[in-house]
Amino acid sequence: MADFLYKGVVDWFLDQMSQEAIVPGDKMPSLRALSKQLSLSLNTVIHGYELLSEDGWIESRPKSGYFVCHRSETKPALLLAGDSLRELTNDGTKPAWSCLAHRGALVDQSEAFLNSVSRQEEDHLPVLGKGHLAAREAVSEHLKGLGIKAHASHLWLGYSPLAMFTQTVQTLTQRGDNVLVLTPCDPRITTTLQSLGRQVITLTAGERGVDLDLAIRCLRDKSIRLIVLPGQFSFPTGQLVSNLSLRRWLAIIEETKLPVIEWDLCSHLAYRAGSMMTYKSLDSSDHIVYIGGVESKGVDRSASWCLPGKHQALLEGAFLGADMALSNAQQAALSDALQPNSKRSLTRRARDVWANSERVKAHLEARLGEKVSFAASKGGMSLWMRLSKPLEVSSMTALLASFRHAIVPGALVSHEADASNWLAVNVTLDDVEPLAKALADHLTDDEVESEAEPVKEAMSEESPEDYEQTETESVAENQKTEELVDVIESDLAQPEKEEKKSRHTTSEPLYNPMLDLINHDFG
């Protein structure tokens, strides 16, 4: 009888889902409220919620309650670790300008986040130096939740994490130095390094991390001068780095004594409750320069912080000279956001982002079906989505023109052969339907065009004049979009021949997880 009763809670939930009274991202009724509504005992409802949690329908978030999850009906996309190092060609500053243009795509789209409540004119003046002690103490308390013990006197506050990253790179390395970067990562990292004249060597991480043996060989053979490690929930894969993998990296860093930058802007955006660990939290020798922060699309609504570690003496002058200080109003807004009980707290915003990400996944999957699949994500600002076939350059250009603040092409953040199949989608979007519709239209149009190619070839044999006319019109149309395409093509890591080959490839090698276990040490 007890078994029947608490399975009735599951039946009630499934009935609500079928009627769309409850959708992914919604908060479940409290245990007591549902107990009263269904006239069941509290223990019976608890058992029912446990069943739903085990099956992945809902999940518990401490101090928040239970929330409805999206259960994908498609096979998840696999993100494989790279089996080779890639030395990126230096194309000057053009890729950096392009990525800065796309920077707005993967920040918080909220208009209110980090918005200052003060309107006094003097509040807009910068505060020279590191920032107010009260604001730095608030950041220090926030970092304790990540396992980072940082005294407020060692912290630097600024308006831009990228400015801090740039100053650190310029201070710790010289032009022409080799820098090892784990990818996929924020495209600003690789392109900024290239624009500064550094030779970027990338190592692709998979679901379980990178090939550590390959990383060690790279450090031994390539004369690496700096390592850049994307932190927890690194853009755009949302990986959760295992503690063992963190410790293995720290052992490598201790042995090589190389300076390291940890780029960590998303640790507060956990999709699973619990304390997060970072590379910096295990860094007892202070080799790591830790750069964190929060970013939003509004003007003056971003903030960053930096722990220089043992490089404090070298970086102090660079940070002061760069004049990156926050105004009084900005520091007050940051301090308010770091308070757990604030109406604008990072904790509350992270909960909202998680709920919205479940809605975005459900909506995209319902709209696009088997044409897309998602990599397993445990946090961050974006979904790493794999398309069944890469979009044509013209289609991607059109999408970027309309949704520059919503998507980033995979070719900008990954340098693997299948990069053009991937797309990063912002999960803070209020309305994802326009993007879903546009994606569905472009995917359908590309399929129709590919099916029509054999027909065109057959027609060319019968009426060459008509074919020549069609070809001329096509060339004219391509010329109209040449300026837009130029920005995207300049950032594609693969040569044109490889790109064309990947578009027309219809079969992919089968993935064998045993090969990963044999060939790679994922920690």
Residue pairs with C-beta under 8 A, 6 or more apart in sequence:
2 44
2 47
5 40
5 44
6 40
6 44
6 45
6 47
6 48
6 51
7 48
7 51
8 38
8 40
8 48
9 34
9 38
9 40
9 44
9 45
9 47
9 48
9 49
9 51
9 52
10 48
10 51
10 52
12 38
13 22
13 48
13 52
13 57
13 58
16 22
17 23
17 68
22 28
22 68
23 68
23 359
23 362
24 68
24 69
24 70
24 358
24 359
24 361
24 362
25 67
25 68
25 70
25 354
25 355
25 356
25 357
25 358
25 359
25 362
26 67
26 68
26 355
27 64
27 65
27 66
27 67
27 68
27 355
28 34
28 49
28 58
28 65
28 66
28 67
28 68
29 37
30 65
31 42
31 45
31 46
31 49
32 42
34 40
34 45
35 41
35 42
35 44
35 45
38 45
49 58
49 60
49 66
52 58
53 59
53 60
53 66
56 69
56 71
57 68
57 69
57 71
58 66
58 67
58 68
58 69
59 66
59 67
59 69
59 272
60 66
60 273
61 67
61 273
61 351
61 354
62 273
64 351
67 354
67 355
67 358
68 358
69 358
70 358
70 359
70 361
70 362
70 365
72 361
72 365
72 373
72 374
73 365
74 365
74 369
74 370
74 372
74 373
74 374
75 373
76 373
76 374
76 375
76 376
77 373
77 374
77 375
77 384
77 385
77 386
78 206
78 207
78 375
78 511
79 205
79 206
79 207
79 237
79 375
79 384
80 204
80 206
80 207
80 511
80 516
81 204
81 205
81 206
81 208
81 209
81 210
81 211
81 516
81 520
81 522
82 183
82 202
82 203
82 204
82 205
82 206
82 210
82 211
82 214
82 416
83 211
83 214
83 519
84 214
85 201
85 202
85 203
85 214
85 218
85 222
86 201
86 202
86 415
86 493
87 199
87 200
87 201
88 190
88 194
88 199
88 200
88 201
88 202
88 415
88 493
90 194
90 197
90 199
91 194
91 490
92 194
92 195
93 195
94 490
95 191
95 194
95 195
95 490
95 491
96 188
96 191
96 192
96 194
96 195
98 191
98 412
98 487
98 488
98 490
98 491
99 187
99 188
99 191
99 412
99 491
100 188
101 404
101 487
102 187
102 400
102 404
102 408
102 412
103 188
104 297
104 404
104 405
105 404
105 405
105 406
105 407
105 408
105 424
105 426
106 186
106 235
106 236
106 381
106 382
106 408
106 424
106 426
107 295
107 296
107 297
107 302
107 381
108 294
108 295
108 296
108 297
108 349
108 353
108 381
108 428
109 296
109 297
109 405
109 426
109 428
109 429
109 430
110 296
110 297
110 349
110 428
111 297
111 298
112 344
113 294
113 296
113 298
113 301
113 337
113 344
113 349
114 294
114 296
114 298
114 301
114 302
114 303
114 330
114 333
114 334
114 337
114 344
115 298
115 301
115 333
115 344
116 123
116 300
116 329
116 330
116 332
116 333
117 332
117 333
118 328
118 329
118 332
120 329
122 328
123 327
123 328
123 329
123 332
124 300
124 327
124 329
125 327
125 328
126 323
126 325
126 326
126 327
127 325
127 326
127 327
127 328
127 331
128 323
128 325
129 320
129 325
130 136
130 155
130 156
130 157
130 319
130 325
131 155
131 156
131 157
131 158
131 325
131 326
131 331
132 328
132 331
133 152
134 331
134 335
135 157
135 326
135 331
135 332
135 334
135 335
136 152
136 153
136 155
136 157
136 305
137 152
138 334
138 335
138 338
138 339
139 150
139 152
139 155
139 157
139 305
139 334
139 338
140 150
140 151
140 152
140 155
141 338
142 268
142 338
142 346
143 149
143 150
143 292
143 307
145 275
145 276
146 267
146 275
146 276
146 277
146 278
146 280
146 281
147 275
147 276
147 277
147 278
147 281
147 282
148 278
148 280
148 281
148 290
148 307
150 307
154 307
154 308
154 312
155 305
155 306
155 307
156 164
156 305
156 306
156 307
156 308
156 315
156 319
156 324
157 303
157 304
157 305
157 325
157 326
157 331
157 334
158 164
158 303
158 304
158 305
158 306
158 319
158 322
158 324
158 325
158 326
159 300
159 302
159 303
159 304
159 324
159 325
159 326
159 330
160 302
160 304
160 324
161 263
161 265
161 291
161 292
161 293
161 295
161 302
161 304
162 188
162 192
163 304
163 322
163 324
164 291
164 304
164 306
164 319
164 324
165 188
165 189
165 192
165 261
165 263
165 291
166 192
166 196
167 315
167 318
167 319
167 322
168 261
168 289
168 291
168 306
168 308
168 311
168 315
168 318
169 179
169 192
169 193
169 196
169 198
169 226
169 261
170 196
170 318
171 311
171 314
171 315
171 318
172 225
172 226
172 259
172 289
172 311
172 314
173 179
173 198
173 225
173 226
174 225
175 196
175 197
175 198
176 197
176 198
176 199
177 198
177 199
177 225
177 226
178 198
178 199
178 201
178 222
178 223
178 224
178 225
179 193
179 198
179 199
179 200
179 201
179 224
179 225
179 226
179 227
179 228
180 201
180 202
180 203
180 215
180 218
180 219
180 222
180 224
180 226
180 227
180 228
181 189
181 190
181 193
181 200
181 201
181 202
181 203
181 227
181 228
182 202
182 203
182 204
182 205
182 210
182 228
182 229
182 230
182 234
183 190
183 202
183 203
183 204
183 205
183 413
183 414
183 415
184 204
184 205
184 234
184 235
184 236
184 237
184 384
184 410
184 413
184 414
184 422
185 228
185 230
185 234
185 235
185 263
185 413
186 230
186 234
186 235
186 263
186 265
186 413
187 408
187 412
187 413
187 491
189 228
189 230
189 263
190 200
190 202
191 491
193 200
193 228
194 200
198 226
201 218
201 222
201 224
202 415
203 210
203 211
203 214
203 215
203 218
204 210
204 414
204 415
204 416
205 237
205 239
206 516
206 520
206 522
207 239
207 375
207 376
208 242
208 245
208 516
208 520
208 522
208 523
209 239
209 241
209 242
209 245
209 522
209 523
210 520
210 522
211 519
211 520
211 521
211 522
212 248
212 249
212 252
212 520
212 521
212 522
212 523
213 520
213 521
215 252
216 252
218 224
219 227
219 252
219 256
219 258
224 256
224 258
225 258
225 259
226 258
226 259
226 260
226 261
227 253
227 258
227 259
227 260
227 261
228 260
228 261
228 263
229 249
229 260
229 261
229 262
229 263
229 279
229 288
230 262
230 263
230 264
231 241
231 262
231 263
231 264
231 265
231 266
231 267
231 278
231 279
231 292
232 239
232 240
232 241
232 264
232 266
232 267
232 270
232 276
232 277
232 278
232 379
233 239
233 240
233 266
233 267
233 269
233 270
233 378
233 379
233 380
234 263
234 266
234 380
235 265
235 266
235 380
235 381
235 382
235 413
235 424
236 380
236 381
236 382
236 383
236 384
236 408
236 413
236 424
237 375
237 377
237 380
237 384
238 271
238 375
238 376
238 377
238 378
238 379
238 380
238 382
238 383
238 384
239 378
240 272
240 378
240 379
241 277
241 279
242 523
243 277
244 523
245 522
245 523
246 277
246 278
246 279
246 282
246 523
247 282
247 523
248 521
248 523
249 279
250 279
250 282
250 283
253 260
253 283
253 285
253 287
253 288
254 285
254 287
257 287
258 287
259 287
259 289
259 311
260 279
260 287
260 288
260 289
261 288
261 289
261 291
262 278
262 279
262 280
262 288
262 289
262 290
262 291
263 291
264 278
264 280
264 290
264 291
264 292
265 292
265 293
265 294
265 295
265 304
266 379
266 380
266 381
267 276
267 278
267 292
267 379
268 294
268 346
268 347
268 349
268 350
269 350
269 353
269 354
269 379
269 380
269 381
270 276
270 350
270 354
270 378
270 379
271 354
271 357
271 377
271 378
271 379
272 378
272 379
278 290
279 288
280 288
280 290
280 307
283 309
285 310
286 309
286 310
287 309
287 310
288 307
288 309
289 306
289 307
289 308
289 309
289 311
289 315
290 306
290 307
290 309
291 304
291 305
291 306
292 304
292 305
292 306
293 302
293 303
293 304
293 305
294 302
294 303
294 304
294 334
294 337
294 346
295 302
296 302
297 405
300 327
300 330
301 333
303 326
303 330
303 331
303 333
303 334
304 324
306 315
306 319
308 314
308 315
308 316
326 334
333 344
336 342
336 344
336 345
337 344
337 345
337 346
337 349
338 345
338 346
339 345
340 347
342 348
353 381
353 427
353 428
356 427
356 428
356 429
357 377
357 383
357 427
359 432
360 383
360 425
360 427
360 429
360 432
361 374
361 383
363 432
363 433
363 436
364 372
364 383
364 385
364 425
364 432
364 436
364 439
365 372
365 374
367 433
367 436
367 437
367 439
367 440
368 436
368 439
368 440
368 443
370 388
371 387
371 388
371 440
371 443
372 385
372 386
372 387
372 388
372 439
373 385
373 386
374 383
374 384
374 385
374 386
375 383
375 384
375 385
375 386
377 383
377 384
380 427
381 426
381 427
381 428
382 408
382 424
382 425
382 426
382 427
383 424
383 425
383 427
384 422
384 424
385 422
385 423
385 424
385 425
386 421
386 422
386 423
387 421
387 422
387 423
387 443
388 443
389 421
389 443
389 446
389 447
389 503
390 420
390 421
390 502
390 503
391 399
391 420
391 442
391 443
391 446
392 446
392 449
392 503
393 485
393 488
393 489
394 478
394 481
394 485
395 442
395 445
395 446
396 409
396 488
397 481
397 484
397 485
397 488
398 438
398 442
398 481
399 407
399 438
399 439
399 442
400 407
400 409
400 484
400 488
401 484
402 434
402 438
403 434
403 435
403 438
405 426
406 425
406 426
406 429
406 432
406 435
407 423
407 424
407 425
407 426
407 435
408 423
408 424
409 420
409 422
409 423
409 424
409 488
409 491
410 419
410 420
410 421
410 422
410 423
410 424
411 419
411 420
411 488
411 491
411 492
411 493
411 494
412 491
413 419
413 424
414 422
414 493
415 493
415 494
417 494
417 498
417 502
418 502
418 508
419 493
419 494
420 492
420 494
420 499
420 502
420 503
421 502
425 432
425 435
429 435
456 467
456 470
459 466
459 467
460 467
492 499
494 502
516 522
